[in-house]
Amino acid sequence: MVRVLRRLALLVGATILMLTTVGVTPAAAAPDQYVALGDSYSAGNGAASANLSLSCGRNTYAYPYLVGSQRPNTTLTFAACQGAVTTDVTNSQVGSLSASTKYVTITIGGNDIGFANLVISCTLTNCASTIASSNAQIANQLPAKLDTTYAAIRSRAPNATVVVLGYPKPFANRTCAATPGATLSEQSALNALVDNLDGVIRARAEAAGFVYVDPNGKWSGHDICSATPYTNGWLTFRPTDSYHPTRAGYAGGYAPLVRSVIG
């Protein structure tokens, strides 16, 4: 009887040891939910492709797609669309967000002040009055629009890290074939306007508790007239890509900036 009891004790002990050692295989971690909102600078205009969405200009060269592909265990919802203004994000894009969204990126505000059309008009005509009008919109109208949009993002994605990207200055005080008609004084005025725009975006983003990222450090040495431009100049054969990031700008500029925040 004693022998039987000893054998049972040994068997139970071995079973407990095996369960303790082997354990239960943990379930795979849920993928990080990443949602990309915004306008053409997030959709990928400038990369000469719309291979994900013709109507929105989304493509696989845009920084959201690159970031989603580079990060392991990440699921991308790509909602950014060319031509989007703040109300488009609020009314149409934030529906992609939820409490499980971990990361959000966005560029927005440029179309609210007509920046793309402004740069094109400076290329083709004198645009001093248009620049003044856009600066007035930046000062007087844009802050409230951004506040409303950022509040909608936070409401829909209360747990997310939200990365707000600024717009890069396109010029570097020099002219070339890619900047026809844009005088040095107009280039300087446009760069100053971008500084104003980014300053308001930064202030409102930080007030909302978001992370603002300035792209201009990455763009240094990669202006429109450089050997490796991160921004397209005037493209007569593809005007919608004019004055938007190049493929190199998305891959070498915006994507690393986003990765520096979300890993």
CYANA upper distance limits for C-alpha pairs under 8 A (distance plus 0.5 A):
  1 MET  CA      5 LEU  CA      6.83
  2 VAL  CA      6 ARG  CA      6.72
  3 ARG  CA      7 ARG  CA      6.71
  4 VAL  CA      8 LEU  CA      6.73
  5 LEU  CA      9 ALA  CA      6.68
  6 ARG  CA     10 LEU  CA      6.70
  7 ARG  CA     11 LEU  CA      6.64
  8 LEU  CA     12 VAL  CA      6.62
  9 ALA  CA     13 GLY  CA      6.56
 10 LEU  CA     14 ALA  CA      6.61
 11 LEU  CA     15 THR  CA      6.68
 12 VAL  CA     16 ILE  CA      6.73
 13 GLY  CA     17 LEU  CA      6.66
 14 ALA  CA     18 MET  CA      6.62
 15 THR  CA     19 LEU  CA      6.78
 16 ILE  CA     20 THR  CA      6.58
 17 LEU  CA     21 THR  CA      6.48
 18 MET  CA     22 VAL  CA      6.40
 18 MET  CA     23 GLY  CA      8.40
 19 LEU  CA     23 GLY  CA      5.85
 30 ALA  CA     73 ASN  CA      8.13
 31 PRO  CA     73 ASN  CA      5.22
 31 PRO  CA     74 THR  CA      5.51
 31 PRO  CA     75 THR  CA      6.63
 32 ASP  CA     73 ASN  CA      6.80
 32 ASP  CA     74 THR  CA      5.16
 32 ASP  CA     75 THR  CA      6.54
 32 ASP  CA    101 THR  CA      8.00
 32 ASP  CA    102 LYS  CA      6.52
 32 ASP  CA    103 TYR  CA      8.16
 33 GLN  CA     74 THR  CA      6.71
 33 GLN  CA     75 THR  CA      5.69
 33 GLN  CA     76 LEU  CA      6.91
 33 GLN  CA     77 THR  CA      8.21
 33 GLN  CA    100 SER  CA      7.31
 33 GLN  CA    101 THR  CA      5.38
 33 GLN  CA    102 LYS  CA      5.77
 33 GLN  CA    103 TYR  CA      6.98
 34 TYR  CA     68 GLY  CA      7.93
 34 TYR  CA     74 THR  CA      7.32
 34 TYR  CA     75 THR  CA      6.43
 34 TYR  CA     76 LEU  CA      5.39
 34 TYR  CA     77 THR  CA      6.74
 34 TYR  CA    101 THR  CA      6.73
 34 TYR  CA    102 LYS  CA      6.53
 34 TYR  CA    103 TYR  CA      5.18
 34 TYR  CA    104 VAL  CA      6.35
 35 VAL  CA     76 LEU  CA      6.27
 35 VAL  CA     77 THR  CA      5.20
 35 VAL  CA     78 PHE  CA      6.52
 35 VAL  CA     79 ALA  CA      7.58
 35 VAL  CA     96 SER  CA      7.56
 35 VAL  CA     97 LEU  CA      7.41
 35 VAL  CA    101 THR  CA      7.60
 35 VAL  CA    103 TYR  CA      6.82
 35 VAL  CA    104 VAL  CA      5.44
 35 VAL  CA    105 THR  CA      7.21
 36 ALA  CA     42 SER  CA      7.81
 36 ALA  CA     64 PRO  CA      6.59
 36 ALA  CA     76 LEU  CA      7.91
 36 ALA  CA     77 THR  CA      6.83
 36 ALA  CA     78 PHE  CA      5.55
 36 ALA  CA     79 ALA  CA      6.21
 36 ALA  CA     80 ALA  CA      6.44
 36 ALA  CA    104 VAL  CA      6.23
 36 ALA  CA    105 THR  CA      5.49
 36 ALA  CA    106 ILE  CA      6.64
 37 LEU  CA     42 SER  CA      7.58
 37 LEU  CA     78 PHE  CA      7.48
 37 LEU  CA     79 ALA  CA      5.73
 37 LEU  CA     80 ALA  CA      4.82
 37 LEU  CA     81 CYS  CA      8.26
 37 LEU  CA     89 VAL  CA      7.48
 37 LEU  CA     93 GLN  CA      7.02
 37 LEU  CA     94 VAL  CA      8.18
 37 LEU  CA    104 VAL  CA      7.66
 37 LEU  CA    105 THR  CA      6.53
 37 LEU  CA    106 ILE  CA      5.32
 37 LEU  CA    107 THR  CA      7.74
 38 GLY  CA     42 SER  CA      6.32
 38 GLY  CA     43 ALA  CA      7.79
 38 GLY  CA     79 ALA  CA      7.89
 38 GLY  CA     80 ALA  CA      4.96
 38 GLY  CA     81 CYS  CA      6.84
 38 GLY  CA     84 ALA  CA      6.96
 38 GLY  CA     85 VAL  CA      8.32
 38 GLY  CA     89 VAL  CA      6.97
 38 GLY  CA    105 THR  CA      8.37
 38 GLY  CA    106 ILE  CA      5.34
 38 GLY  CA    107 THR  CA      5.44
 38 GLY  CA    108 ILE  CA      5.76
 39 ASP  CA     43 ALA  CA      6.62
 39 ASP  CA     80 ALA  CA      6.02
 39 ASP  CA     81 CYS  CA      5.54
 39 ASP  CA     82 GLN  CA      5.40
 39 ASP  CA     83 GLY  CA      6.31
 39 ASP  CA     84 ALA  CA      5.18
 39 ASP  CA     85 VAL  CA      7.45
 39 ASP  CA    106 ILE  CA      8.31
 39 ASP  CA    107 THR  CA      6.56
 39 ASP  CA    108 ILE  CA      6.28
 39 ASP  CA    111 ASN  CA      8.28
 40 SER  CA     44 GLY  CA      6.33
 40 SER  CA     45 ASN  CA      5.73
 40 SER  CA     56 CYS  CA      8.39
 40 SER  CA     57 GLY  CA      7.71
 40 SER  CA     80 ALA  CA      7.68
 40 SER  CA     81 CYS  CA      6.31
 40 SER  CA     82 GLN  CA      4.38
 40 SER  CA     83 GLY  CA      6.64
 40 SER  CA     84 ALA  CA      7.73
 40 SER  CA    244 HIS  CA      8.42
 41 TYR  CA     45 ASN  CA      6.66
 41 TYR  CA     82 GLN  CA      8.16
 41 TYR  CA    107 THR  CA      6.91
 41 TYR  CA    244 HIS  CA      7.12
 41 TYR  CA    245 PRO  CA      7.48
 42 SER  CA     62 ALA  CA      6.96
 42 SER  CA     63 TYR  CA      7.22
 42 SER  CA     64 PRO  CA      7.35
 42 SER  CA     80 ALA  CA      6.41
 42 SER  CA     81 CYS  CA      8.00
 42 SER  CA    106 ILE  CA      7.24
 42 SER  CA    107 THR  CA      6.59
 43 ALA  CA     56 CYS  CA      7.44
 43 ALA  CA     57 GLY  CA      6.46
 43 ALA  CA     58 ARG  CA      4.97
 43 ALA  CA     59 ASN  CA      7.31
 43 ALA  CA     62 ALA  CA      6.60
 43 ALA  CA     64 PRO  CA      8.37
 43 ALA  CA     79 ALA  CA      8.47
 43 ALA  CA     80 ALA  CA      5.53
 43 ALA  CA     81 CYS  CA      5.82
 43 ALA  CA     82 GLN  CA      6.61
 44 GLY  CA     49 SER  CA      8.31
 44 GLY  CA     50 ALA  CA      8.40
 44 GLY  CA     57 GLY  CA      6.91
 44 GLY  CA     58 ARG  CA      5.99
 44 GLY  CA     59 ASN  CA      6.34
 44 GLY  CA     60 THR  CA      8.42
 44 GLY  CA     61 TYR  CA      7.00
 44 GLY  CA     62 ALA  CA      4.75
 44 GLY  CA     63 TYR  CA      7.78
 44 GLY  CA    245 PRO  CA      8.21
 44 GLY  CA    250 TYR  CA      8.30
 45 ASN  CA     49 SER  CA      8.03
 45 ASN  CA     57 GLY  CA      6.56
 45 ASN  CA     58 ARG  CA      7.87
 45 ASN  CA     62 ALA  CA      8.35
 45 ASN  CA     82 GLN  CA      7.62
 45 ASN  CA    240 THR  CA      7.66
 45 ASN  CA    241 ASP  CA      5.83
 45 ASN  CA    244 HIS  CA      6.58
 45 ASN  CA    245 PRO  CA      7.60
 46 GLY  CA    231 THR  CA      8.24
 46 GLY  CA    232 ASN  CA      7.12
 46 GLY  CA    240 THR  CA      8.00
 46 GLY  CA    241 ASP  CA      4.52
 46 GLY  CA    242 SER  CA      7.00
 46 GLY  CA    243 TYR  CA      7.89
 46 GLY  CA    244 HIS  CA      5.26
 46 GLY  CA    245 PRO  CA      5.72
 46 GLY  CA    246 THR  CA      5.62
 46 GLY  CA    247 ARG  CA      7.62
 47 ALA  CA     59 ASN  CA      8.42
 47 ALA  CA     61 TYR  CA      6.86
 47 ALA  CA     62 ALA  CA      7.87
 47 ALA  CA    241 ASP  CA      7.71
 47 ALA  CA    245 PRO  CA      7.53
 47 ALA  CA    246 THR  CA      5.70
 47 ALA  CA    247 ARG  CA      5.39
 48 ALA  CA    238 ARG  CA      8.48
 48 ALA  CA    241 ASP  CA      7.37
 49 SER  CA     57 GLY  CA      7.65
 49 SER  CA     58 ARG  CA      8.17
 49 SER  CA     59 ASN  CA      6.40
 49 SER  CA     61 TYR  CA      8.32
 50 ALA  CA     54 LEU  CA      5.52
 50 ALA  CA     56 CYS  CA      8.21
 50 ALA  CA     57 GLY  CA      5.12
 50 ALA  CA     58 ARG  CA      5.71
 50 ALA  CA     59 ASN  CA      5.33
 51 ASN  CA     57 GLY  CA      8.33
 51 ASN  CA     58 ARG  CA      7.30
 51 ASN  CA     59 ASN  CA      5.48
 51 ASN  CA     60 THR  CA      7.39
 52 LEU  CA     57 GLY  CA      7.95
 52 LEU  CA     58 ARG  CA      5.72
 52 LEU  CA     59 ASN  CA      5.31
 52 LEU  CA     60 THR  CA      7.39
 53 SER  CA     57 GLY  CA      5.98
 53 SER  CA     58 ARG  CA      5.48
 53 SER  CA     59 ASN  CA      7.31
 54 LEU  CA     58 ARG  CA      7.46
 55 SER  CA     81 CYS  CA      8.47
 55 SER  CA     82 GLN  CA      8.47
 56 CYS  CA     80 ALA  CA      7.93
 56 CYS  CA     81 CYS  CA      4.87
 56 CYS  CA     82 GLN  CA      5.52
 56 CYS  CA     83 GLY  CA      8.46
 57 GLY  CA     81 CYS  CA      7.05
 57 GLY  CA     82 GLN  CA      6.38
 58 ARG  CA     62 ALA  CA      7.69
 58 ARG  CA     80 ALA  CA      7.89
 58 ARG  CA     81 CYS  CA      7.27
 58 ARG  CA     82 GLN  CA      8.30
 59 ASN  CA     65 TYR  CA      8.03
 60 THR  CA     65 TYR  CA      5.98
 60 THR  CA     66 LEU  CA      7.45
 61 TYR  CA     65 TYR  CA      7.25
 61 TYR  CA     66 LEU  CA      7.12
 61 TYR  CA    247 ARG  CA      6.55
 61 TYR  CA    250 TYR  CA      7.40
 61 TYR  CA    251 ALA  CA      7.89
 62 ALA  CA     66 LEU  CA      6.91
 62 ALA  CA    247 ARG  CA      7.95
 62 ALA  CA    250 TYR  CA      6.28
 62 ALA  CA    251 ALA  CA      8.18
 63 TYR  CA     67 VAL  CA      6.46
 63 TYR  CA    250 TYR  CA      5.63
 63 TYR  CA    251 ALA  CA      6.94
 63 TYR  CA    254 TYR  CA      6.46
 63 TYR  CA    255 ALA  CA      5.32
 64 PRO  CA     68 GLY  CA      6.52
 64 PRO  CA     76 LEU  CA      8.21
 64 PRO  CA     78 PHE  CA      7.69
 64 PRO  CA    105 THR  CA      8.33
 64 PRO  CA    255 ALA  CA      7.77
 65 TYR  CA     69 SER  CA      6.57
 65 TYR  CA     76 LEU  CA      7.89
 65 TYR  CA     78 PHE  CA      8.19
 66 LEU  CA     70 GLN  CA      6.57
 66 LEU  CA    251 ALA  CA      7.72
 66 LEU  CA    255 ALA  CA      7.11
 67 VAL  CA     71 ARG  CA      6.62
 67 VAL  CA    255 ALA  CA      6.42
 67 VAL  CA    258 VAL  CA      7.93
 67 VAL  CA    259 ARG  CA      7.38
 68 GLY  CA     72 PRO  CA      8.48
 68 GLY  CA     74 THR  CA      6.47
 68 GLY  CA     75 THR  CA      7.18
 68 GLY  CA     76 LEU  CA      6.17
 69 SER  CA     74 THR  CA      8.16
 71 ARG  CA    263 GLY  CA      8.08
 77 THR  CA     96 SER  CA      7.64
 79 ALA  CA     93 GLN  CA      6.45
 79 ALA  CA     96 SER  CA      7.72
 80 ALA  CA     84 ALA  CA      8.21
 80 ALA  CA     93 GLN  CA      7.86
 80 ALA  CA    106 ILE  CA      8.40
 83 GLY  CA    111 ASN  CA      6.99
 84 ALA  CA     88 ASP  CA      6.08
 84 ALA  CA     89 VAL  CA      7.46
 84 ALA  CA    108 ILE  CA      8.02
 84 ALA  CA    111 ASN  CA      7.21
 85 VAL  CA     89 VAL  CA      7.22
 85 VAL  CA    108 ILE  CA      7.02
 85 VAL  CA    109 GLY  CA      6.82
 85 VAL  CA    110 GLY  CA      8.13
 85 VAL  CA    111 ASN  CA      5.98
 85 VAL  CA    112 ASP  CA      5.90
 86 THR  CA     90 THR  CA      6.87
 86 THR  CA    108 ILE  CA      6.86
 86 THR  CA    109 GLY  CA      6.85
 86 THR  CA    112 ASP  CA      7.42
 86 THR  CA    145 LYS  CA      6.83
 86 THR  CA    146 LEU  CA      7.13
 86 THR  CA    149 THR  CA      6.53
 87 THR  CA     91 ASN  CA      6.33
 87 THR  CA    145 LYS  CA      8.20
 87 THR  CA    149 THR  CA      7.59
 88 ASP  CA     92 SER  CA      5.89
 88 ASP  CA     93 GLN  CA      7.20
 89 VAL  CA     93 GLN  CA      5.11
 89 VAL  CA     94 VAL  CA      6.52
 89 VAL  CA    149 THR  CA      7.31
 90 THR  CA     94 VAL  CA      6.31
 90 THR  CA    148 THR  CA      8.26
 90 THR  CA    149 THR  CA      5.87
 90 THR  CA    152 ALA  CA      6.71
 90 THR  CA    153 ILE  CA      8.15
 91 ASN  CA     95 GLY  CA      8.46
 94 VAL  CA    152 ALA  CA      7.61
 94 VAL  CA    153 ILE  CA      6.63
 94 VAL  CA    156 ARG  CA      7.37
 95 GLY  CA    156 ARG  CA      8.13
 97 LEU  CA    101 THR  CA      6.52
 97 LEU  CA    153 ILE  CA      8.02
 97 LEU  CA    156 ARG  CA      6.09
 97 LEU  CA    157 ALA  CA      6.09
 98 SER  CA    156 ARG  CA      5.83
 98 SER  CA    157 ALA  CA      5.47
 98 SER  CA    158 PRO  CA      8.34
 99 ALA  CA    156 ARG  CA      7.14
 99 ALA  CA    157 ALA  CA      5.48
 99 ALA  CA    158 PRO  CA      6.41
 99 ALA  CA    159 ASN  CA      6.61
 99 ALA  CA    160 ALA  CA      8.23
100 SER  CA    157 ALA  CA      7.79
100 SER  CA    159 ASN  CA      7.71
100 SER  CA    160 ALA  CA      8.34
101 THR  CA    157 ALA  CA      6.43
101 THR  CA    159 ASN  CA      7.46
101 THR  CA    160 ALA  CA      6.16
102 LYS  CA    157 ALA  CA      8.44
102 LYS  CA    159 ASN  CA      7.01
102 LYS  CA    160 ALA  CA      4.87
102 LYS  CA    161 THR  CA      6.67
103 TYR  CA    160 ALA  CA      5.62
103 TYR  CA    161 THR  CA      5.42
103 TYR  CA    162 VAL  CA      6.42
103 TYR  CA    163 VAL  CA      8.17
103 TYR  CA    262 ILE  CA      7.99
104 VAL  CA    160 ALA  CA      7.09
104 VAL  CA    161 THR  CA      6.72
104 VAL  CA    162 VAL  CA      5.11
104 VAL  CA    163 VAL  CA      6.53
105 THR  CA    162 VAL  CA      6.34
105 THR  CA    163 VAL  CA      5.19
105 THR  CA    164 VAL  CA      6.37
105 THR  CA    165 LEU  CA      7.86
105 THR  CA    258 VAL  CA      8.37
106 ILE  CA    162 VAL  CA      8.40
106 ILE  CA    163 VAL  CA      7.01
106 ILE  CA    164 VAL  CA      5.66
106 ILE  CA    165 LEU  CA      6.67
107 THR  CA    164 VAL  CA      6.67
107 THR  CA    165 LEU  CA      5.83
107 THR  CA    166 GLY  CA      7.04
107 THR  CA    167 TYR  CA      8.12
109 GLY  CA    113 ILE  CA      7.36
109 GLY  CA    142 LEU  CA      7.64
109 GLY  CA    146 LEU  CA      7.81
109 GLY  CA    197 LEU  CA      8.32
109 GLY  CA    201 ILE  CA      8.11
110 GLY  CA    114 GLY  CA      6.77
110 GLY  CA    115 PHE  CA      5.74
110 GLY  CA    116 ALA  CA      7.92
110 GLY  CA    167 TYR  CA      8.48
110 GLY  CA    197 LEU  CA      8.19
111 ASN  CA    115 PHE  CA      6.27
111 ASN  CA    116 ALA  CA      7.51
112 ASP  CA    142 LEU  CA      7.76
113 ILE  CA    134 SER  CA      5.95
113 ILE  CA    137 GLN  CA      6.68
113 ILE  CA    138 ILE  CA      7.29
113 ILE  CA    142 LEU  CA      8.31
114 GLY  CA    118 LEU  CA      6.45
114 GLY  CA    134 SER  CA      7.75
115 PHE  CA    119 VAL  CA      6.75
115 PHE  CA    134 SER  CA      8.24
116 ALA  CA    120 ILE  CA      6.85
116 ALA  CA    243 TYR  CA      7.53
117 ASN  CA    121 SER  CA      6.54
118 LEU  CA    122 CYS  CA      6.78
118 LEU  CA    127 CYS  CA      7.99
118 LEU  CA    130 THR  CA      7.32
118 LEU  CA    131 ILE  CA      7.64
119 VAL  CA    123 THR  CA      6.82
119 VAL  CA    190 LEU  CA      7.92
119 VAL  CA    243 TYR  CA      7.96
120 ILE  CA    124 LEU  CA      6.88
120 ILE  CA    234 TRP  CA      8.02
120 ILE  CA    242 SER  CA      8.47
121 SER  CA    125 THR  CA      6.00
121 SER  CA    126 ASN  CA      7.74
121 SER  CA    127 CYS  CA      6.75
122 CYS  CA    126 ASN  CA      6.23
122 CYS  CA    127 CYS  CA      5.52
122 CYS  CA    181 GLY  CA      7.62
122 CYS  CA    182 ALA  CA      6.23
122 CYS  CA    186 GLU  CA      7.42
123 THR  CA    179 THR  CA      7.29
123 THR  CA    180 PRO  CA      6.40
123 THR  CA    181 GLY  CA      5.18
123 THR  CA    182 ALA  CA      5.20
123 THR  CA    234 TRP  CA      8.09
124 LEU  CA    180 PRO  CA      8.12
124 LEU  CA    181 GLY  CA      6.27
124 LEU  CA    182 ALA  CA      8.04
125 THR  CA    181 GLY  CA      7.69
127 CYS  CA    131 ILE  CA      6.72
127 CYS  CA    186 GLU  CA      8.16
128 ALA  CA    132 ALA  CA      6.90
128 ALA  CA    186 GLU  CA      8.00
129 SER  CA    133 SER  CA      6.78
130 THR  CA    134 SER  CA      6.70
131 ILE  CA    135 ASN  CA      6.68
131 ILE  CA    189 ALA  CA      8.01
131 ILE  CA    190 LEU  CA      7.79
131 ILE  CA    193 LEU  CA      7.89
132 ALA  CA    136 ALA  CA      6.81
133 SER  CA    137 GLN  CA      6.94
134 SER  CA    138 ILE  CA      6.76
134 SER  CA    193 LEU  CA      8.46
135 ASN  CA    139 ALA  CA      6.82
135 ASN  CA    193 LEU  CA      6.93
135 ASN  CA    196 ASN  CA      7.85
135 ASN  CA    197 LEU  CA      8.45
136 ALA  CA    140 ASN  CA      6.46
136 ALA  CA    141 GLN  CA      8.38
137 GLN  CA    141 GLN  CA      5.58
137 GLN  CA    142 LEU  CA      6.67
138 ILE  CA    142 LEU  CA      5.54
138 ILE  CA    143 PRO  CA      7.76
138 ILE  CA    196 ASN  CA      7.72
138 ILE  CA    197 LEU  CA      6.65
138 ILE  CA    200 VAL  CA      7.79
139 ALA  CA    143 PRO  CA      7.71
139 ALA  CA    200 VAL  CA      8.27
141 GLN  CA    145 LYS  CA      7.22
142 LEU  CA    146 LEU  CA      6.61
142 LEU  CA    200 VAL  CA      8.31
143 PRO  CA    147 ASP  CA      6.67
143 PRO  CA    200 VAL  CA      7.09
143 PRO  CA    201 ILE  CA      8.14
143 PRO  CA    204 ARG  CA      7.13
144 ALA  CA    148 THR  CA      6.77
145 LYS  CA    149 THR  CA      6.85
146 LEU  CA    150 TYR  CA      6.44
146 LEU  CA    201 ILE  CA      7.91
146 LEU  CA    204 ARG  CA      7.19
146 LEU  CA    205 ALA  CA      8.48
147 ASP  CA    151 ALA  CA      6.51
147 ASP  CA    204 ARG  CA      6.86
147 ASP  CA    208 ALA  CA      8.01
148 THR  CA    152 ALA  CA      6.81
149 THR  CA    153 ILE  CA      6.87
150 TYR  CA    154 ARG  CA      6.76
150 TYR  CA    205 ALA  CA      7.73
150 TYR  CA    208 ALA  CA      7.11
151 ALA  CA    155 SER  CA      6.58
151 ALA  CA    208 ALA  CA      7.69
152 ALA  CA    156 ARG  CA      6.76
153 ILE  CA    157 ALA  CA      6.42
153 ILE  CA    158 PRO  CA      8.46
154 ARG  CA    158 PRO  CA      5.58
154 ARG  CA    160 ALA  CA      8.28
161 THR  CA    210 PHE  CA      7.53
161 THR  CA    211 VAL  CA      8.10
162 VAL  CA    210 PHE  CA      5.72
162 VAL  CA    211 VAL  CA      6.61
163 VAL  CA    210 PHE  CA      6.67
163 VAL  CA    211 VAL  CA      5.35
163 VAL  CA    212 TYR  CA      6.46
163 VAL  CA    213 VAL  CA      7.56
163 VAL  CA    258 VAL  CA      7.79
163 VAL  CA    261 VAL  CA      8.20
164 VAL  CA    202 ARG  CA      8.39
164 VAL  CA    205 ALA  CA      7.20
164 VAL  CA    210 PHE  CA      7.38
164 VAL  CA    211 VAL  CA      6.48
164 VAL  CA    212 TYR  CA      5.28
164 VAL  CA    213 VAL  CA      6.67
165 LEU  CA    212 TYR  CA      6.45
165 LEU  CA    213 VAL  CA      5.46
165 LEU  CA    214 ASP  CA      6.90
165 LEU  CA    215 PRO  CA      7.59
166 GLY  CA    198 ASP  CA      5.96
166 GLY  CA    201 ILE  CA      7.57
166 GLY  CA    202 ARG  CA      8.06
166 GLY  CA    212 TYR  CA      7.86
166 GLY  CA    213 VAL  CA      6.75
166 GLY  CA    214 ASP  CA      5.88
166 GLY  CA    215 PRO  CA      6.63
167 TYR  CA    194 VAL  CA      7.38
167 TYR  CA    198 ASP  CA      7.00
167 TYR  CA    214 ASP  CA      8.11
167 TYR  CA    215 PRO  CA      7.11
167 TYR  CA    216 ASN  CA      8.36
168 PRO  CA    194 VAL  CA      7.85
168 PRO  CA    214 ASP  CA      8.28
168 PRO  CA    215 PRO  CA      6.03
168 PRO  CA    216 ASN  CA      5.70
168 PRO  CA    219 TRP  CA      7.22
169 LYS  CA    190 LEU  CA      8.49
169 LYS  CA    191 ASN  CA      5.83
169 LYS  CA    194 VAL  CA      6.60
169 LYS  CA    195 ASP  CA      8.14
169 LYS  CA    216 ASN  CA      7.14
169 LYS  CA    219 TRP  CA      8.33
169 LYS  CA    223 ASP  CA      8.33
170 PRO  CA    191 ASN  CA      7.50
170 PRO  CA    223 ASP  CA      6.04
170 PRO  CA    224 ILE  CA      6.54
170 PRO  CA    231 THR  CA      6.68
170 PRO  CA    243 TYR  CA      7.70
171 PHE  CA    187 GLN  CA      6.60
171 PHE  CA    188 SER  CA      8.15
171 PHE  CA    191 ASN  CA      7.21
171 PHE  CA    223 ASP  CA      5.98
171 PHE  CA    224 ILE  CA      6.61
171 PHE  CA    225 CYS  CA      8.22
172 ALA  CA    187 GLN  CA      8.42
172 ALA  CA    223 ASP  CA      6.50
172 ALA  CA    224 ILE  CA      8.32
172 ALA  CA    225 CYS  CA      8.34
173 ASN  CA    184 LEU  CA      6.37
173 ASN  CA    187 GLN  CA      7.25
173 ASN  CA    188 SER  CA      7.38
174 ARG  CA    184 LEU  CA      7.15
174 ARG  CA    225 CYS  CA      7.69
175 THR  CA    179 THR  CA      6.38
175 THR  CA    180 PRO  CA      8.21
175 THR  CA    182 ALA  CA      8.18
175 THR  CA    183 THR  CA      8.02
175 THR  CA    184 LEU  CA      7.71
175 THR  CA    225 CYS  CA      7.35
176 CYS  CA    180 PRO  CA      7.62
176 CYS  CA    225 CYS  CA      6.36
177 ALA  CA    225 CYS  CA      8.48
178 ALA  CA    224 ILE  CA      7.31
178 ALA  CA    225 CYS  CA      7.23
178 ALA  CA    232 ASN  CA      8.16
178 ALA  CA    233 GLY  CA      5.08
178 ALA  CA    234 TRP  CA      5.95
178 ALA  CA    235 LEU  CA      8.08
179 THR  CA    224 ILE  CA      8.14
179 THR  CA    225 CYS  CA      8.33
179 THR  CA    233 GLY  CA      6.32
179 THR  CA    234 TRP  CA      6.65
180 PRO  CA    234 TRP  CA      7.77
182 ALA  CA    186 GLU  CA      6.44
182 ALA  CA    187 GLN  CA      6.79
183 THR  CA    187 GLN  CA      6.63
184 LEU  CA    188 SER  CA      6.64
185 SER  CA    189 ALA  CA      6.71
186 GLU  CA    190 LEU  CA      6.57
187 GLN  CA    191 ASN  CA      6.63
188 SER  CA    192 ALA  CA      6.68
189 ALA  CA    193 LEU  CA      6.69
190 LEU  CA    194 VAL  CA      6.79
191 ASN  CA    195 ASP  CA      6.84
192 ALA  CA    196 ASN  CA      6.83
193 LEU  CA    197 LEU  CA      6.64
194 VAL  CA    198 ASP  CA      6.48
195 ASP  CA    199 GLY  CA      6.44
196 ASN  CA    200 VAL  CA      6.93
197 LEU  CA    201 ILE  CA      6.80
198 ASP  CA    202 ARG  CA      6.43
198 ASP  CA    214 ASP  CA      8.46
199 GLY  CA    203 ALA  CA      6.72
200 VAL  CA    204 ARG  CA      6.67
201 ILE  CA    205 ALA  CA      6.41
202 ARG  CA    206 GLU  CA      6.53
202 ARG  CA    212 TYR  CA      6.18
203 ALA  CA    207 ALA  CA      6.60
204 ARG  CA    208 ALA  CA      6.76
205 ALA  CA    209 GLY  CA      7.00
205 ALA  CA    210 PHE  CA      5.70
205 ALA  CA    211 VAL  CA      7.32
205 ALA  CA    212 TYR  CA      6.78
206 GLU  CA    210 PHE  CA      5.70
206 GLU  CA    211 VAL  CA      6.88
206 GLU  CA    212 TYR  CA      7.14
213 VAL  CA    257 LEU  CA      7.59
213 VAL  CA    258 VAL  CA      8.48
215 PRO  CA    219 TRP  CA      6.93
215 PRO  CA    253 GLY  CA      7.40
215 PRO  CA    254 TYR  CA      7.36
215 PRO  CA    257 LEU  CA      7.87
216 ASN  CA    220 SER  CA      6.64
218 LYS  CA    252 GLY  CA      8.10
218 LYS  CA    253 GLY  CA      5.83
219 TRP  CA    223 ASP  CA      7.10
219 TRP  CA    230 TYR  CA      6.91
219 TRP  CA    249 GLY  CA      8.18
219 TRP  CA    253 GLY  CA      7.12
221 GLY  CA    226 SER  CA      7.17
222 HIS  CA    226 SER  CA      5.89
222 HIS  CA    227 ALA  CA      7.87
222 HIS  CA    228 THR  CA      6.25
222 HIS  CA    229 PRO  CA      4.97
222 HIS  CA    230 TYR  CA      5.73
222 HIS  CA    231 THR  CA      7.98
223 ASP  CA    228 THR  CA      8.48
223 ASP  CA    229 PRO  CA      5.75
223 ASP  CA    230 TYR  CA      6.77
223 ASP  CA    231 THR  CA      6.82
224 ILE  CA    229 PRO  CA      5.60
224 ILE  CA    230 TYR  CA      7.46
224 ILE  CA    231 THR  CA      5.92
224 ILE  CA    232 ASN  CA      6.39
224 ILE  CA    233 GLY  CA      6.10
225 CYS  CA    229 PRO  CA      7.10
225 CYS  CA    233 GLY  CA      8.46
228 THR  CA    248 ALA  CA      8.14
229 PRO  CA    246 THR  CA      7.59
229 PRO  CA    248 ALA  CA      7.94
229 PRO  CA    249 GLY  CA      7.82
230 TYR  CA    245 PRO  CA      5.96
230 TYR  CA    246 THR  CA      5.69
230 TYR  CA    247 ARG  CA      7.99
230 TYR  CA    248 ALA  CA      6.16
230 TYR  CA    249 GLY  CA      4.41
230 TYR  CA    250 TYR  CA      8.10
230 TYR  CA    253 GLY  CA      7.85
231 THR  CA    243 TYR  CA      6.36
231 THR  CA    244 HIS  CA      5.91
231 THR  CA    245 PRO  CA      4.71
231 THR  CA    246 THR  CA      5.74
231 THR  CA    249 GLY  CA      6.93
232 ASN  CA    241 ASP  CA      7.66
232 ASN  CA    242 SER  CA      6.00
232 ASN  CA    243 TYR  CA      5.37
232 ASN  CA    244 HIS  CA      6.09
232 ASN  CA    245 PRO  CA      6.54
232 ASN  CA    246 THR  CA      6.28
233 GLY  CA    242 SER  CA      6.03
233 GLY  CA    243 TYR  CA      5.74
233 GLY  CA    244 HIS  CA      8.46
234 TRP  CA    239 PRO  CA      7.45
234 TRP  CA    242 SER  CA      5.45
234 TRP  CA    243 TYR  CA      7.06
235 LEU  CA    239 PRO  CA      5.72
235 LEU  CA    241 ASP  CA      7.52
235 LEU  CA    242 SER  CA      5.82
238 ARG  CA    242 SER  CA      7.41
245 PRO  CA    249 GLY  CA      5.54
245 PRO  CA    250 TYR  CA      6.75
246 THR  CA    250 TYR  CA      6.92
247 ARG  CA    251 ALA  CA      6.65
248 ALA  CA    252 GLY  CA      5.96
248 ALA  CA    253 GLY  CA      7.76
249 GLY  CA    253 GLY  CA      5.31
249 GLY  CA    254 TYR  CA      7.11
250 TYR  CA    254 TYR  CA      5.52
250 TYR  CA    255 ALA  CA      6.40
251 ALA  CA    255 ALA  CA      5.95
251 ALA  CA    256 PRO  CA      7.77
252 GLY  CA    256 PRO  CA      6.89
253 GLY  CA    257 LEU  CA      7.03
254 TYR  CA    258 VAL  CA      6.84
255 ALA  CA    259 ARG  CA      6.74
256 PRO  CA    260 SER  CA      6.54
257 LEU  CA    261 VAL  CA      7.43
258 VAL  CA    262 ILE  CA      6.82
258 VAL  CA    263 GLY  CA      8.32
259 ARG  CA    263 GLY  CA      5.17
